[in-house]
């Protein structure tokens, strides 16, 4: 497994080893022991799986506020997405900054999005499936969002079209108005 640290503290791109031969390929997408060896000690308790039919579908920017915040381990198992994490920890030196990476069924990369970060993705192809692990159960009372195209954040989405959005995401607040109780934790 290859780990790439990003400009945002604790956000990492994880590339699992791929073993292939004439039959196809095999990869281990998660192994608690191997993750702990590289400093990722998150205990995941729920797996989620989404399908998006249309290229340009945008899901996000989502997070759950404390005490039900979630760390996510995201991968795209069919098609391709542009996946983003946004630092929303107040007092963080990278507050409001974002990092994006293409995740696809071909590159098999994963993005680790820790607590204190909003997450979202845009589909780059039709018929996209995204799977992700979380370390906290879904909690509707703590579920929040930020407007996908907040100019303060300035995400450079790779497809310049009006995305396909849910009503919730169309009406999400800007970062400055978001209900967010994350603070920078110094370890």
FIMARLO-584796 format. One record per atom (N, C-alpha, C, O): residue number from 0; atom name; x, y, z. Coordinates in steps of 0.05 Angstrom, whole numbers. Example, Ala and Ser with C-alpha at 12.3 -4.5 7.8 and 13.67 -1.06 7.14 Angstrom:
BEGIN
(0, N, (264, -114, 156))
(0, CA, (246, -90, 156))
(0, C, (264, -66, 156))
(0, O, (285, -66, 169))
(1, N, (257, -45, 142))
(1, CA, (273, -21, 143))
(1, C, (258, 1, 157))
(1, O, (268, 23, 161))
end
This chain:
BEGIN
(0, N, (17, -23, 0))
(0, CA, (0, 0, 0))
(0, C, (18, 25, 0))
(0, O, (37, 26, 15))
(1, N, (11, 44, -17))
(1, CA, (26, 69, -18))
(1, C, (8, 91, -7))
(1, O, (-15, 94, -15))
(2, N, (19, 107, 12))
(2, CA, (5, 129, 24))
(2, C, (17, 155, 15))
(2, O, (41, 159, 16))
(3, N, (0, 173, 5))
(3, CA, (9, 200, -2))
(3, C, (-5, 220, 16))
(3, O, (-30, 222, 16))
(4, N, (11, 235, 31))
(4, CA, (-1, 256, 48))
(4, C, (-7, 280, 30))
(4, O, (7, 285, 10))
(5, N, (-28, 295, 37))
(5, CA, (-36, 318, 21))
(5, C, (-29, 343, 36))
(5, O, (-19, 343, 58))
(6, N, (-36, 366, 23))
(6, CA, (-31, 392, 36))
(6, C, (-49, 396, 61))
(6, O, (-44, 414, 76))
(7, N, (-70, 379, 64))
(7, CA, (-88, 382, 86))
(7, C, (-80, 360, 107))
(7, O, (-81, 336, 101))
(8, N, (-74, 369, 131))
(8, CA, (-66, 350, 152))
(8, C, (-86, 328, 156))
(8, O, (-110, 332, 159))
(9, N, (-76, 303, 155))
(9, CA, (-91, 278, 159))
(9, C, (-108, 269, 135))
(9, O, (-118, 247, 136))
(10, N, (-110, 285, 114))
(10, CA, (-123, 275, 89))
(10, C, (-102, 261, 73))
(10, O, (-80, 272, 68))
(11, N, (-108, 236, 66))
(11, CA, (-88, 219, 53))
(11, C, (-100, 205, 29))
(11, O, (-123, 197, 29))
(12, N, (-83, 201, 8))
(12, CA, (-91, 184, -15))
(12, C, (-77, 157, -10))
(12, O, (-53, 155, -5))
(13, N, (-93, 136, -12))
(13, CA, (-84, 109, -6))
(13, C, (-86, 93, -32))
(13, O, (-107, 91, -44))
(14, N, (-63, 82, -41))
(14, CA, (-63, 65, -65))
(14, C, (-56, 36, -57))
(14, O, (-33, 30, -50))
(15, N, (-76, 19, -57))
(15, CA, (-70, -9, -50))
(15, C, (-54, -23, -71))
(15, O, (-54, -15, -95))
(16, N, (-40, -44, -63))
(16, CA, (-25, -60, -83))
(16, C, (-45, -77, -99))
(16, O, (-64, -87, -89))
(17, N, (-39, -78, -125))
(17, CA, (-56, -93, -143))
(17, C, (-40, -118, -153))
(17, O, (-17, -115, -162))
(18, N, (-52, -141, -150))
(18, CA, (-39, -166, -159))
(18, C, (-55, -177, -183))
(18, O, (-78, -184, -180))
(19, N, (-42, -177, -206))
(19, CA, (-57, -186, -230))
(19, C, (-43, -208, -245))
(19, O, (-18, -212, -243))
(20, N, (-58, -223, -259))
(20, CA, (-48, -244, -277))
(20, C, (-68, -248, -300))
(20, O, (-86, -231, -304))
(21, N, (-66, -270, -314))
(21, CA, (-83, -275, -337))
(21, C, (-113, -277, -330))
(21, O, (-130, -275, -347))
(22, N, (-120, -281, -304))
(22, CA, (-147, -283, -296))
(22, C, (-160, -256, -290))
(22, O, (-185, -254, -291))
(23, N, (-144, -237, -283))
(23, CA, (-154, -210, -275))
(23, C, (-136, -199, -253))
(23, O, (-112, -199, -256))
(24, N, (-148, -189, -231))
(24, CA, (-132, -176, -210))
(24, C, (-145, -181, -183))
(24, O, (-168, -189, -181))
(25, N, (-129, -176, -162))
(25, CA, (-138, -177, -134))
(25, C, (-126, -154, -119))
(25, O, (-102, -147, -124))
(26, N, (-140, -142, -101))
(26, CA, (-129, -121, -84))
(26, C, (-143, -123, -57))
(26, O, (-166, -131, -54))
(27, N, (-128, -115, -37))
(27, CA, (-139, -113, -9))
(27, C, (-144, -84, -4))
(27, O, (-125, -68, -3))
(28, N, (-169, -76, -2))
(28, CA, (-176, -47, 1))
(28, C, (-174, -38, 30))
(28, O, (-171, -14, 35))
(29, N, (-176, -56, 49))
(29, CA, (-174, -48, 77))
(29, C, (-164, -72, 93))
(29, O, (-174, -94, 90))
(30, N, (-145, -66, 110))
(30, CA, (-134, -86, 129))
(30, C, (-127, -70, 154))
(30, O, (-108, -54, 154))
(31, N, (-142, -74, 175))
(31, CA, (-138, -59, 200))
(31, C, (-109, -59, 210))
(31, O, (-99, -38, 217))
(32, N, (-97, -82, 209))
(32, CA, (-69, -84, 219))
(32, C, (-50, -67, 202))
(32, O, (-33, -53, 212))
(33, N, (-52, -69, 175))
(33, CA, (-35, -54, 157))
(33, C, (-40, -24, 159))
(33, O, (-21, -8, 157))
(34, N, (-65, -16, 163))
(34, CA, (-71, 12, 166))
(34, C, (-59, 23, 192))
(34, O, (-48, 45, 192))
(35, N, (-61, 8, 213))
(35, CA, (-49, 16, 239))
(35, C, (-18, 20, 236))
(35, O, (-7, 37, 249))
(36, N, (-5, 3, 220))
(36, CA, (23, 4, 217))
(36, C, (32, 31, 205))
(36, O, (54, 40, 209))
(37, N, (14, 43, 189))
(37, CA, (21, 69, 176))
(37, C, (8, 92, 191))
(37, O, (7, 115, 181))
(38, N, (-3, 87, 215))
(38, CA, (-13, 109, 232))
(38, C, (-43, 115, 229))
(38, O, (-52, 134, 240))
(39, N, (-58, 98, 214))
(39, CA, (-86, 102, 211))
(39, C, (-100, 82, 230))
(39, O, (-102, 59, 224))
(40, N, (-109, 92, 253))
(40, CA, (-120, 74, 273))
(40, C, (-151, 77, 276))
(40, O, (-162, 71, 297))
(41, N, (-164, 86, 255))
(41, CA, (-193, 89, 254))
(41, C, (-206, 61, 254))
(41, O, (-197, 43, 240))
(42, N, (-227, 58, 270))
(42, CA, (-242, 34, 270))
(42, C, (-268, 40, 255))
(42, O, (-286, 54, 264))
(43, N, (-271, 28, 231))
(43, CA, (-294, 32, 215))
(43, C, (-317, 14, 223))
(43, O, (-313, -9, 230))
(44, N, (-342, 25, 224))
(44, CA, (-365, 10, 234))
(44, C, (-388, 8, 214))
(44, O, (-407, -6, 219))
(45, N, (-386, 22, 191))
(45, CA, (-408, 21, 172))
(45, C, (-397, 24, 144))
(45, O, (-378, 40, 140))
(46, N, (-408, 10, 125))
(46, CA, (-400, 13, 97))
(46, C, (-424, 24, 82))
(46, O, (-447, 16, 86))
(47, N, (-419, 43, 64))
(47, CA, (-439, 56, 47))
(47, C, (-433, 52, 18))
(47, O, (-409, 49, 10))
(48, N, (-453, 51, 1))
(48, CA, (-450, 46, -28))
(48, C, (-470, 64, -42))
(48, O, (-494, 62, -37))
(49, N, (-460, 81, -61))
(49, CA, (-479, 98, -76))
(49, C, (-476, 93, -105))
(49, O, (-454, 85, -115))
(50, N, (-497, 98, -120))
(50, CA, (-497, 96, -149))
(50, C, (-507, 123, -160))
(50, O, (-527, 134, -150))
(51, N, (-493, 134, -180))
(51, CA, (-501, 159, -194))
(51, C, (-502, 152, -223))
(51, O, (-483, 143, -235))
(52, N, (-526, 157, -236))
(52, CA, (-530, 149, -263))
(52, C, (-517, 168, -284))
(52, O, (-510, 159, -305))
(53, N, (-514, 194, -277))
(53, CA, (-507, 214, -297))
(53, C, (-481, 227, -291))
(53, O, (-475, 235, -268))
(54, N, (-464, 230, -312))
(54, CA, (-439, 246, -310))
(54, C, (-447, 274, -301))
(54, O, (-466, 285, -311))
(55, N, (-431, 285, -283))
(55, CA, (-437, 312, -273))
(55, C, (-454, 312, -248))
(55, O, (-462, 334, -239))
(56, N, (-460, 289, -237))
(56, CA, (-475, 288, -212))
(56, C, (-456, 296, -189))
(56, O, (-433, 287, -188))
(57, N, (-466, 313, -172))
(57, CA, (-449, 323, -150))
(57, C, (-463, 316, -123))
(57, O, (-486, 322, -119))
(58, N, (-448, 302, -106))
(58, CA, (-458, 295, -79))
(58, C, (-440, 309, -59))
(58, O, (-416, 304, -57))
(59, N, (-452, 327, -44))
(59, CA, (-436, 342, -24))
(59, C, (-441, 371, -25))
(59, O, (-457, 381, -41))
(60, N, (-429, 383, -8))
(60, CA, (-407, 377, 10))
(60, C, (-419, 370, 37))
(60, O, (-432, 386, 50))
(61, N, (-414, 346, 47))
(61, CA, (-427, 335, 70))
(61, C, (-408, 330, 94))
(61, O, (-384, 326, 90))
(62, N, (-420, 331, 117))
(62, CA, (-406, 324, 142))
(62, C, (-426, 320, 164))
(62, O, (-449, 329, 161))
(63, N, (-418, 306, 185))
(63, CA, (-434, 305, 209))
(63, C, (-419, 319, 231))
(63, O, (-395, 315, 235))
(64, N, (-433, 337, 245))
(64, CA, (-419, 352, 266))
(64, C, (-416, 335, 291))
(64, O, (-429, 314, 294))
(65, N, (-397, 343, 308))
(65, CA, (-392, 329, 333))
(65, C, (-417, 329, 350))
(65, O, (-432, 349, 350))
(66, N, (-423, 308, 365))
(66, CA, (-405, 286, 372))
(66, C, (-408, 262, 353))
(66, O, (-399, 240, 359))
(67, N, (-421, 265, 330))
(67, CA, (-426, 243, 311))
(67, C, (-410, 247, 286))
(67, O, (-418, 237, 265))
(68, N, (-388, 261, 287))
(68, CA, (-370, 266, 264))
(68, C, (-360, 239, 253))
(68, O, (-358, 220, 268))
(69, N, (-355, 238, 227))
(69, CA, (-346, 214, 214))
(69, C, (-319, 218, 200))
(69, O, (-314, 238, 187))
(70, N, (-302, 197, 202))
(70, CA, (-279, 194, 184))
(70, C, (-289, 176, 162))
(70, O, (-303, 156, 167))
(71, N, (-281, 182, 137))
(71, CA, (-290, 167, 114))
(71, C, (-266, 156, 98))
(71, O, (-246, 170, 96))
(72, N, (-268, 132, 89))
(72, CA, (-249, 120, 70))
(72, C, (-264, 114, 45))
(72, O, (-280, 96, 43))
(73, N, (-259, 131, 24))
(73, CA, (-275, 132, 0))
(73, C, (-260, 119, -24))
(73, O, (-236, 124, -28))
(74, N, (-275, 103, -40))
(74, CA, (-264, 92, -65))
(74, C, (-286, 91, -86))
(74, O, (-310, 88, -79))
(75, N, (-278, 92, -111))
(75, CA, (-297, 90, -133))
(75, C, (-293, 63, -146))
(75, O, (-271, 56, -155))
(76, N, (-314, 46, -146))
(76, CA, (-311, 19, -156))
(76, C, (-323, 16, -185))
(76, O, (-319, -5, -197))
(77, N, (-336, 36, -195))
(77, CA, (-346, 35, -223))
(77, C, (-346, 64, -233))
(77, O, (-358, 82, -220))
(78, N, (-333, 69, -255))
(78, CA, (-332, 95, -267))
(78, C, (-310, 112, -254))
(78, O, (-289, 101, -247))
(79, N, (-315, 138, -252))
(79, CA, (-294, 156, -242))
(79, C, (-307, 180, -229))
(79, O, (-328, 190, -237))
(80, N, (-294, 190, -208))
(80, CA, (-303, 214, -193))
(80, C, (-280, 233, -188))
(80, O, (-257, 225, -188))
(81, N, (-286, 258, -183))
(81, CA, (-268, 277, -172))
(81, C, (-277, 280, -143))
(81, O, (-299, 291, -138))
(82, N, (-260, 271, -125))
(82, CA, (-267, 270, -96))
(82, C, (-253, 293, -81))
(82, O, (-229, 297, -86))
(83, N, (-267, 307, -64))
(83, CA, (-255, 329, -49))
(83, C, (-260, 328, -19))
(83, O, (-280, 317, -10))
(84, N, (-240, 338, -5))
(84, CA, (-242, 342, 24))
(84, C, (-236, 371, 30))
(84, O, (-218, 383, 18))
(85, N, (-252, 383, 48))
(85, CA, (-249, 412, 55))
(85, C, (-245, 414, 85))
(85, O, (-261, 403, 101))
(86, N, (-224, 427, 93))
(86, CA, (-218, 431, 122))
(86, C, (-238, 451, 133))
(86, O, (-239, 475, 125))
(87, N, (-255, 442, 152))
(87, CA, (-274, 460, 164))
(87, C, (-270, 462, 195))
(87, O, (-288, 468, 210))
(88, N, (-245, 456, 203))
(88, CA, (-238, 458, 231))
(88, C, (-231, 487, 237))
(88, O, (-211, 498, 227))
(89, N, (-247, 500, 254))
(89, CA, (-242, 528, 261))
(89, C, (-214, 530, 274))
(89, O, (-206, 512, 289))
(90, N, (-201, 551, 268))
(90, CA, (-174, 557, 278))
(90, C, (-152, 541, 264))
(90, O, (-128, 544, 271))
(91, N, (-159, 524, 245))
(91, CA, (-139, 509, 230))
(91, C, (-124, 528, 211))
(91, O, (-137, 545, 199))
(92, N, (-98, 525, 207))
(92, CA, (-84, 541, 188))
(92, C, (-93, 536, 159))
(92, O, (-88, 552, 141))
(93, N, (-107, 513, 154))
(93, CA, (-117, 507, 127))
(93, C, (-147, 508, 126))
(93, O, (-160, 496, 108))
(94, N, (-160, 522, 145))
(94, CA, (-189, 525, 146))
(94, C, (-199, 536, 119))
(94, O, (-189, 556, 109))
(95, N, (-219, 522, 108))
(95, CA, (-231, 530, 82))
(95, C, (-216, 521, 58))
(95, O, (-225, 525, 35))
(96, N, (-193, 508, 61))
(96, CA, (-178, 498, 38))
(96, C, (-188, 470, 31))
(96, O, (-198, 456, 48))
(97, N, (-184, 463, 6))
(97, CA, (-193, 438, -4))
(97, C, (-171, 423, -18))
(97, O, (-151, 434, -27))
(98, N, (-175, 397, -20))
(98, CA, (-158, 379, -35))
(98, C, (-176, 361, -52))
(98, O, (-196, 351, -42))
(99, N, (-168, 357, -77))
(99, CA, (-184, 339, -95))
(99, C, (-166, 319, -109))
(99, O, (-143, 325, -116))
(100, N, (-178, 296, -115))
(100, CA, (-164, 275, -129))
(100, C, (-184, 258, -145))
(100, O, (-207, 255, -136))
(101, N, (-175, 248, -168))
(101, CA, (-192, 230, -183))
(101, C, (-190, 202, -171))
(101, O, (-168, 192, -168))
(102, N, (-213, 191, -165))
(102, CA, (-215, 163, -157))
(102, C, (-230, 148, -179))
(102, O, (-251, 158, -189))
(103, N, (-220, 125, -187))
(103, CA, (-233, 110, -208))
(103, C, (-231, 80, -205))
(103, O, (-215, 70, -189))
(104, N, (-247, 66, -220))
(104, CA, (-245, 37, -220))
(104, C, (-218, 28, -231))
(104, O, (-208, 7, -224))
(105, N, (-206, 44, -248))
(105, CA, (-179, 38, -259))
(105, C, (-156, 43, -240))
(105, O, (-139, 25, -236))
(106, N, (-156, 66, -227))
(106, CA, (-132, 73, -210))
(106, C, (-135, 61, -182))
(106, O, (-115, 59, -168))
(107, N, (-158, 54, -174))
(107, CA, (-163, 41, -148))
(107, C, (-154, 57, -124))
(107, O, (-151, 46, -102))
(108, N, (-149, 83, -127))
(108, CA, (-141, 100, -105))
(108, C, (-165, 103, -86))
(108, O, (-188, 101, -93))
(109, N, (-158, 110, -61))
(109, CA, (-178, 115, -40))
(109, C, (-170, 142, -27))
(109, O, (-147, 149, -26))
(110, N, (-190, 156, -17))
(110, CA, (-184, 181, -2))
(110, C, (-194, 178, 26))
(110, O, (-217, 171, 31))
(111, N, (-176, 183, 45))
(111, CA, (-183, 183, 74))
(111, C, (-190, 212, 81))
(111, O, (-174, 230, 80))
(112, N, (-215, 215, 90))
(112, CA, (-226, 242, 97))
(112, C, (-232, 241, 127))
(112, O, (-251, 228, 136))
(113, N, (-215, 254, 144))
(113, CA, (-219, 252, 173))
(113, C, (-241, 270, 183))
(113, O, (-252, 287, 169))
(114, N, (-248, 266, 209))
(114, CA, (-267, 283, 222))
(114, C, (-257, 312, 220))
(114, O, (-233, 317, 220))
(115, N, (-275, 331, 218))
(115, CA, (-268, 359, 216))
(115, C, (-265, 368, 187))
(115, O, (-257, 391, 182))
(116, N, (-271, 351, 168))
(116, CA, (-270, 357, 140))
(116, C, (-297, 351, 127))
(116, O, (-309, 331, 133))
(117, N, (-306, 369, 109))
(117, CA, (-329, 364, 93))
(117, C, (-320, 347, 69))
(117, O, (-296, 348, 62))
(118, N, (-338, 332, 57))
(118, CA, (-331, 314, 35))
(118, C, (-352, 316, 13))
(118, O, (-376, 320, 19))
(119, N, (-343, 314, -12))
(119, CA, (-361, 313, -34))
(119, C, (-348, 302, -59))
(119, O, (-323, 301, -60))
(120, N, (-364, 295, -78))
(120, CA, (-352, 286, -104))
(120, C, (-370, 292, -127))
(120, O, (-394, 295, -124))
(121, N, (-357, 294, -151))
(121, CA, (-371, 298, -176))
(121, C, (-365, 274, -194))
(121, O, (-341, 266, -196))
(122, N, (-385, 263, -207))
(122, CA, (-381, 241, -225))
(122, C, (-369, 251, -251))
(122, O, (-378, 270, -262))
(123, N, (-349, 236, -261))
(123, CA, (-336, 243, -286))
(123, C, (-345, 226, -309))
(123, O, (-338, 230, -332))
(124, N, (-361, 205, -302))
(124, CA, (-372, 187, -322))
(124, C, (-401, 181, -314))
(124, O, (-410, 188, -292))
(125, N, (-415, 168, -332))
(125, CA, (-442, 158, -326))
(125, C, (-438, 132, -309))
(125, O, (-417, 120, -309))
(126, N, (-459, 124, -296))
(126, CA, (-461, 98, -282))
(126, C, (-437, 94, -263))
(126, O, (-421, 77, -266))
(127, N, (-436, 111, -242))
(127, CA, (-415, 111, -223))
(127, C, (-424, 98, -197))
(127, O, (-446, 104, -187))
(128, N, (-406, 81, -186))
(128, CA, (-411, 70, -159))
(128, C, (-388, 78, -141))
(128, O, (-365, 75, -148))
(129, N, (-395, 88, -117))
(129, CA, (-376, 97, -97))
(129, C, (-382, 81, -72))
(129, O, (-405, 79, -64))
(130, N, (-361, 71, -59))
(130, CA, (-364, 57, -34))
(130, C, (-346, 70, -14))
(130, O, (-323, 78, -20))
(131, N, (-356, 72, 11))
(131, CA, (-339, 84, 31))
(131, C, (-346, 73, 59))
(131, O, (-369, 66, 65))
(132, N, (-325, 72, 75))
(132, CA, (-327, 63, 103))
(132, C, (-329, 88, 120))
(132, O, (-317, 109, 114))
(133, N, (-343, 86, 142))
(133, CA, (-345, 108, 162))
(133, C, (-341, 96, 190))
(133, O, (-346, 73, 195))
(134, N, (-332, 113, 208))
(134, CA, (-327, 104, 235))
(134, C, (-348, 113, 255))
(134, O, (-345, 110, 279))
(135, N, (-370, 124, 245))
(135, CA, (-393, 132, 262))
(135, C, (-418, 127, 245))
(135, O, (-418, 132, 221))
(136, N, (-439, 118, 258))
(136, CA, (-464, 113, 245))
(136, C, (-476, 139, 234))
(136, O, (-471, 161, 245))
(137, N, (-493, 137, 213))
(137, CA, (-507, 160, 203))
(137, C, (-526, 171, 225))
(137, O, (-540, 156, 238))
(138, N, (-525, 198, 228))
(138, CA, (-542, 211, 247))
(138, C, (-556, 235, 234))
(138, O, (-543, 256, 230))
(139, N, (-581, 233, 227))
(139, CA, (-595, 255, 214))
(139, C, (-594, 281, 229))
(139, O, (-594, 302, 218))
(140, N, (-594, 279, 256))
(140, CA, (-594, 303, 273))
(140, C, (-567, 318, 270))
(140, O, (-566, 342, 275))
(141, N, (-546, 305, 263))
(141, CA, (-520, 317, 261))
(141, C, (-510, 321, 232))
(141, O, (-489, 333, 227))
(142, N, (-526, 312, 213))
(142, CA, (-520, 314, 184))
(142, C, (-521, 343, 175))
(142, O, (-542, 356, 179))
(143, N, (-500, 352, 163))
(143, CA, (-498, 380, 153))
(143, C, (-486, 381, 126))
(143, O, (-475, 361, 116))
(144, N, (-487, 404, 113))
(144, CA, (-475, 408, 87))
(144, C, (-466, 437, 83))
(144, O, (-473, 455, 98))
(145, N, (-450, 440, 62))
(145, CA, (-439, 466, 53))
(145, C, (-444, 468, 23))
(145, O, (-442, 447, 9))
(146, N, (-451, 491, 14))
(146, CA, (-457, 495, -15))
(146, C, (-433, 487, -32))
(146, O, (-410, 495, -27))
(147, N, (-438, 470, -52))
(147, CA, (-417, 458, -69))
(147, C, (-400, 478, -83))
(147, O, (-377, 472, -90))
(148, N, (-410, 501, -88))
(148, CA, (-395, 521, -105))
(148, C, (-390, 546, -89))
(148, O, (-391, 568, -100))
(149, N, (-385, 544, -63))
(149, CA, (-379, 567, -45))
(149, C, (-354, 581, -56))
(149, O, (-333, 569, -57))
(150, N, (-357, 607, -63))
(150, CA, (-334, 621, -74))
(150, C, (-311, 624, -54))
(150, O, (-288, 627, -62))
(151, N, (-317, 624, -28))
(151, CA, (-296, 626, -7))
(151, C, (-278, 601, -8))
(151, O, (-254, 603, -3))
(152, N, (-289, 578, -14))
(152, CA, (-274, 554, -16))
(152, C, (-260, 552, -44))
(152, O, (-236, 546, -46))
(153, N, (-275, 557, -65))
(153, CA, (-264, 558, -92))
(153, C, (-255, 532, -104))
(153, O, (-234, 530, -117))
(154, N, (-271, 511, -100))
(154, CA, (-264, 485, -111))
(154, C, (-264, 487, -142))
(154, O, (-282, 498, -153))
(155, N, (-243, 476, -154))
(155, CA, (-241, 476, -183))
(155, C, (-252, 449, -193))
(155, O, (-237, 430, -198))
(156, N, (-278, 448, -197))
(156, CA, (-291, 424, -206))
(156, C, (-282, 419, -235))
(156, O, (-281, 438, -251))
(157, N, (-277, 394, -243))
(157, CA, (-265, 388, -269))
(157, C, (-285, 389, -292))
(157, O, (-276, 391, -315))
(158, N, (-310, 389, -287))
(158, CA, (-331, 390, -308))
(158, C, (-345, 417, -304))
(158, O, (-358, 421, -283))
(159, N, (-344, 434, -324))
(159, CA, (-356, 460, -322))
(159, C, (-385, 460, -333))
(159, O, (-391, 470, -354))
(160, N, (-403, 448, -317))
(160, CA, (-431, 446, -324))
(160, C, (-447, 451, -298))
(160, O, (-436, 450, -276))
(161, N, (-473, 456, -301))
(161, CA, (-490, 456, -278))
(161, C, (-493, 427, -269))
(161, O, (-505, 411, -283))
(162, N, (-484, 420, -245))
(162, CA, (-485, 393, -236))
(162, C, (-514, 383, -229))
(162, O, (-531, 400, -225))
(163, N, (-517, 357, -229))
(163, CA, (-542, 345, -220))
(163, C, (-539, 344, -189))
(163, O, (-521, 331, -179))
(164, N, (-558, 357, -176))
(164, CA, (-557, 360, -146))
(164, C, (-583, 350, -133))
(164, O, (-604, 350, -146))
(165, N, (-580, 343, -108))
(165, CA, (-604, 337, -92))
(165, C, (-615, 365, -83))
(165, O, (-601, 385, -83))
(166, N, (-640, 365, -74))
(166, CA, (-651, 390, -63))
(166, C, (-635, 399, -39))
(166, O, (-631, 423, -35))
(167, N, (-627, 380, -22))
(167, CA, (-611, 386, 2))
(167, C, (-585, 401, -6))
(167, O, (-578, 421, 6))
(168, N, (-571, 390, -27))
(168, CA, (-546, 403, -35))
(168, C, (-550, 429, -49))
(168, O, (-533, 447, -47))
(169, N, (-572, 432, -64))
(169, CA, (-578, 458, -77))
(169, C, (-582, 480, -57))
(169, O, (-575, 504, -62))
(170, N, (-592, 473, -33))
(170, CA, (-599, 493, -13))
(170, C, (-580, 494, 11))
(170, O, (-586, 507, 31))
(171, N, (-557, 481, 8))
(171, CA, (-537, 481, 30))
(171, C, (-526, 509, 35))
(171, O, (-524, 525, 16))
(172, N, (-519, 516, 59))
(172, CA, (-508, 543, 65))
(172, C, (-479, 545, 56))
(172, O, (-466, 526, 51))
(173, N, (-470, 570, 55))
(173, CA, (-441, 575, 51))
(173, C, (-426, 567, 76))
(173, O, (-437, 565, 98))
(174, N, (-400, 563, 73))
(174, CA, (-383, 556, 96))
(174, C, (-386, 575, 119))
(174, O, (-388, 567, 142))
(175, N, (-386, 601, 113))
(175, CA, (-388, 621, 135))
(175, C, (-414, 620, 150))
(175, O, (-416, 630, 173))
(176, N, (-435, 607, 139))
(176, CA, (-461, 605, 152))
(176, C, (-467, 576, 161))
(176, O, (-489, 571, 172))
(177, N, (-449, 558, 157))
(177, CA, (-454, 530, 162))
(177, C, (-454, 525, 193))
(177, O, (-439, 537, 208))
(178, N, (-471, 506, 201))
(178, CA, (-472, 497, 228))
(178, C, (-449, 477, 233))
(178, O, (-451, 454, 225))
(179, N, (-427, 487, 244))
(179, CA, (-403, 472, 246))
(179, C, (-390, 477, 273))
(179, O, (-385, 499, 281))
(180, N, (-386, 454, 288))
(180, CA, (-374, 457, 315))
(180, C, (-346, 445, 317))
(180, O, (-337, 438, 338))
(181, N, (-333, 442, 294))
(181, CA, (-306, 431, 294))
(181, C, (-285, 452, 302))
(181, O, (-286, 475, 293))
(182, N, (-267, 443, 319))
(182, CA, (-245, 461, 327))
(182, C, (-219, 445, 322))
(182, O, (-219, 420, 321))
(183, N, (-198, 459, 318))
(183, CA, (-172, 447, 313))
(183, C, (-163, 433, 339))
(183, O, (-161, 446, 360))
(184, N, (-156, 408, 337))
(184, CA, (-146, 393, 359))
(184, C, (-116, 390, 356))
(184, O, (-107, 380, 335))
(185, N, (-101, 397, 376))
(185, CA, (-72, 395, 374))
(185, C, (-64, 369, 389))
(185, O, (-71, 365, 412))
(186, N, (-49, 352, 374))
(186, CA, (-41, 326, 385))
(186, C, (-13, 327, 395))
(186, O, (-3, 307, 405))
end
